[in-house]
Amino acid sequence: MRAELLQWSRRAASVVRRIAGMPDYEAHVEHLWRCHPERPIPTERHFYEEFVRARYSDGPTRCC
């Protein structure tokens, strides 16, 4: 029961992140393992910090 609840909550969080336009961390980690095994795996926190920095670092995207 607990494992099912944990799996469901992870899926729900993934869906919310996709709706918000955020990338999927687990998919990124799988991609790194398959295609770039020499690269270090970032922590989930660092992954999202980099996403936010890349998305919003060039200043405001609208006037108001």
Secondary structure, DSSP 8 states (H G I E B T S, - for coil): -HHHHHHHHHHHHHHHHHHTT---HHHHHHHHHHH-TTS----HHHHHHHHHHHHHTT--SS--
